[in-house]
Amino acid sequence: MIRHLREHLLAPRALAGYRPGVTLGHLLRNLGSLQVQQQGSTTAELRDPAQGWCAELRECVQAHLLMHVVTCEVSLRVPALQQGAMRLELRHTGALRRTGVTAVYRSGDKACFAQVREQLLADAPLLAALMPLDFKRLTLECSHGQWRLVLEHMGGSEVVNRMPAFRRYIQVSPPQRGHLLACLARFSQLLPHL
């Protein structure tokens, strides 16, 4: 009896008010006329045949006290020339206003990181796409001969509160859509040559 009660209380439960796939659907409408293939209720594949890239969109849920936030991650995979393993994060610099972009070492080969950082931060088209892009997180990981970019935009997310009860979707604006697609296109061209 006690064991059953403990298992019931500690079992993971679905978040109240979470609607799987709804936020992803809103984001896909924001992104416009790209080729989309739904893979599940919370994942989709996004293609831009003109630019030649393919990315995966995945809905993520973060639980907080009396609320939850649903975000969407964009994941891009491309082949890598190098065989070493390395992980870095790109961030905006500046306290009140954006003044640039910097790369932060997370793990792996430091010499490889220094070379990649130099090439990324010297690429003018990439910086032109990244500077106005409103992103929360942008990580690059190289392992097993493959680059993986994971980008979480500030838009394309939904905040759901239980008390007081409200639900708000934060859309990706048309200018942000352009910056996001330009960023994905530039990374897909640049990363295979690093």
Buried (B, 14 or more C-beta within 10 A) or exposed (E): EEEEEEEEEEEEEEBEBBBEBBBBBBBBEBBEEBEBEBEEEBBBEBBBEEBEBBBBBBBEBEEEEEBBBBBBBBBBBBEBEBEEEBBBBBEBEEEEEBEEBEBEBEEBBEEBBEBBBEBBBEBEEBBBBBEBBBBEBBBBBBBEEEBBBBBBBBBBBBBBBEEEEEEEBBBBEEEBBBBBBBBBBBBBBBBEEB
